[in-house]
């Protein structure tokens, strides 16, 4: 049996990206869709995964039926939580094999080419992840609003909070706060109504505005970016004490946060070799190779997809098992 297609998926709180390759690694197509954080809905998340995957297939001149000969790694936000992971694994997917792991795991594999090292993701959410001598270490990333400090969602929430402080007269207005307030027609009650149903990505939409005003020397914006950097420093410090001597800061906000990080953090920073998509494809390739070995041993039929079971190994790590803190 020859595995013909590999699919890597990076599903985050803002968007889902996918990349399709052949067994040699040649890129056949890429796609993107909406959020794929399984904590906020499996139907929406897998809908986004399928939409992005179909874009890949369309670019490659292939069809939906070709998913049946595709081994995929779905690296999804929210997959660190055992309950959500179990629900995701129970989904019937039209794939030859689907390895489900967290986006942080795939990002760490991609950033260091599968070698030891750590990453701090600074996107809609935030999380620290490291692989050291075969062990996985997670710091933070428990989900907004109780965690994900320093992230885009956290920045947006803190900015909106300060708008209400300014409205109360507790702090002074700045250009940033007036710009955020204008998004709600300068109505504090509109903020309350919006916040009742707002998702992390909704808060995260204010992050670019905060970064822009920080560059203009806005006092509140600079305070928030400095606080965000402090939280990222804290995540990195814990990974370093866990044995990760190489740290890559990745995610949409990473380029804007790095300059604000502490010198001690900067001493450990390295450029990421690849992203979560390349890491997901590495994991998919490893899964495909494992399948071929099992098939060669006569233990697996080449025609019938294998269900995702509790006993499966995810390149030495199952997110259902709590990583070291």
N, C-alpha and C positions, 0 to 999 in steps of 0.2 A: 504494500500500500504506500502511496506517496501523498503527503499532505500538500495540496495545491495552493491553498489560500490562507493567509494569516490576517487577522483583523485586530488592530489595537484601538482601544477606546479610552479617552480621558474625559470622564464626566464630572464636571464641577458645579458649583452653585450658580454660575452665570450661563455657561454654555457647555455643550458636549462636542468633542472633536473626535474624528475617527480617521484611521489610515489603513488602507488595504494594500498588502504586498503579496507577491508570490513567495514560494518557499526559499528563493535565493535572496529575498529582501528587496527586490525591485518594487518600487512604489507604483501601484496601479491606479490608485484614486484616493482622494481625501474628501472629507465632508464635515459639516458642522450643523448643530441644531441647538435647541434650547437647553435649559438646565437639566442636570441628571444627578441630583442629590437624592438618593433613595430614602433619606430620612423624611423628605417632604412629598413622597408619593412614588410608589413603584410604577404605576401606570404612566405617569408623566415621564419618569426617568427612562423606562424602557422604550417608550414612544420616541424620545429624543435619540436614544441609541439606534433604533431601527431607522429613523429618518436619516441620521448621519451615515449609517452603513449603506443605505440605499443610494445615497449620493456617490459614495465610493464605487459601488457596483456600476452605476450608470456611467461614471467616468471611464471605467474599465471595459465598458461594452458588455457587461454581464447582467444577470437578472436575479430576482429574488431566489430562484431555485439554487443558485450557486452558494447561498448561505449554508446549504447542507454539506458542502465540502470545505467549510471554513472553520478553522480553529481560532477562537477569539480570546483575548484577555480584556475583560471589561473592568477598568479601573475607575471606580465610582466613589464620589463623596458620600459619606454616610455608611460605607461598608465596614467601618471599624466596629460598628455596634452589632453585637451578636444577633439580636432579634431581627434587625433590618436585613442582615446578611442571610439569615435563614429564610426569610421571606423571598429575598432575591433569588436564592438558589432553588427555591421551589417553583420559580416561573418556568413555563415551557417556552423554550427559545428555539428558533428555527436554525440552529447552528450545529455543526459537527461536534463541537465541544466548546463550552464557555467556562473559562476560568474567571471567577469574580473575586476581585481584591479591591483594596482601597486606592484612591488616586495618589495618596502620599507614598505608598509602597512602590507603585510604578514610577513615580517621579524620582524616588531615591535610586532605583535601579537605573533609570535613564541618566540621571545626573552623574553617576559614578561608574557607568558601564558594568554594573553588577558587582563592583568591588566595595569594600568597606568604605563608609562615609555617611554623612548626614545631610539632610536638607531641611530648610524651613520654607514652607510654602506661605507666601503672602499674596493672597488673591481675595476673592469674596470672603473666604474664611482664612484661617491660619492654623498651621500644625507643624510640629517638628517630628522628624522621623529619621532613624539611623539604622544601619546594618553594620554590626560589629562582630566579627568572628562567628557568624552564623546566627546571631541573636538579633532580634528586632526591638527597637526602643521607640516608644511614642511619647511625645510630650504635647499636651494641649490638644486642640482640635476636637473638643467635646461638643461643639456646636453652638452657634449663636442663638440666644443672647447670653448664655451663661459662660461661654468660653470664646475662643477665636479672637482673643485680644490682639490688637495691632493690625487686624485685617481691614479690608475695605468696608465690610459691614459694620465693624466696630467703629471705624473712623466716621462713617455716616451717622451712626447712632449718637456718637458723642457730639458731633456737630449740631444735630437736631436738638439734643438735650440743651446745648448752650444757647441755641436760639430761644428756647423757652426761658432759660435763665435771664437772657437779655430782656425778653418781654416782661419778665417780673421785675426788672431793675436791679438784679443781683450782680450782673456784670455789664460792661459797656458793649455797645454794638461795634462790629467791625464790618469791613466789606464782605468777608465770607459769610457772616451771620445774616446780613441783609440779603445776600444773594440766595442763600438757602431759604430764608423766610419768604422771599418772593415766589419760590416754587409752590408755595401754599397760599398764594394771594394775601400774604401777610396776615393770615388768620390762624391763631394758635389752636383753635378748636379743629380746624382742618388737619393740623398735625396729629392731634389725638385720634381723630377718626381714621386717618391714614395708617398710623402706627399700629392700630388694633389688628390689621390684617397684613401688614407689610412683611415680606420675606427678606432674608439676608441680601439677596440681589437688589432689592428695592433700596435698602439702606446703602448698599455698596455703590449705587449710581452717583452718590455725592462725593465719592473718593477723588475722582479727577478734579472736581471743583476745589477740594481742599488742597490738593497738591499744587494746583495752579495758583491759589491765593498764598500758599506758603512761599512760593517763588517770588511773590510780590511783597514779601515781608509782612503779611498780615499776622498780627500777634496771635490770634486764636488758632489760625491754621498752622502756624509754626509750633505752637504748644501741642497741638494734636499729633502732628507728624513726629515730634520729638518723643511724645508718650508712646506712639506706635512703635518707634524704633527701640525704645526701652523694653517693650514686651518681646520684640523679636530677639533682642540681646538675651533676654531671660530664657527663651526657648533654646537658643543656640548654646548658651552656657550649660544647660542641663545635658544636651547631646554631647558636648565636649567632655563633660565629666563621666559620661557613659562610655567613653572611649573613641568617639568619632573625632578624629583630628582634622578631617577635611569637611568643610561645610559649604554647601551651595545654597544661596538664597534665590528662590525661584517664584514664579507667579507674576501676575500682571502688575503688581505694585513694587516688585523687587527692585527695578532700576531706580525708583524714586525714593526708596527707603535706605538703600545701601550707604549712601553718603552720610546718613544720620546715625549709623551704627557706631557702637563703642570700638575703640582701638583693639581691645582684646578680641572682640568678635571678628574684626577685619583681618587679624593675623591668621585666622583659620579659614578664611574664605577662599574658594576656588571657583573658577567658572564651571558651569554645568556642561558636561559633555553632550547631553541630550535632554529631552523633555519627557514628560509623562507618557506621551505617545510612543516614543522610541523605547521607553521602559516597558510599556504594555506589550509592544511587539516582541521584545526580548523574552518576556514571560510567556507569550503565546508560542514563540518558537521553541522554548524549553518544553512546554506542554506537548507540542506536536512531536518533538523528538522522543519524549517519554511514551507517547502513544505508539510510535513506530517500533520502539523497543518491545513494548508489550505485545504488539501485533506479531512481530518477528518471533516472539516466544510462543505464539499460538494461543494467546489468552484473550485476544480481542478480535471481534469480527470487523472487517473493513467497511461494512455497509450499514451497521446499525449504530446510531449515536449513543454515547454513554451518558447516563444521567449524572448530574452533579450530586455526589454523595458526601456524607460526613467524613468518609475515610480518605477522600482525595487529598493529595498533597499539592500545595500551591508553591512550587519551587522552594520547598523547605519551610513554608510558612502558611498558616491558615489564619485569616483575620478573625475567625471564630475563637481562636485562642488568644487571650489577652496578652499583648506584648509587654515587655518590661517597661516600667515607668521610670 
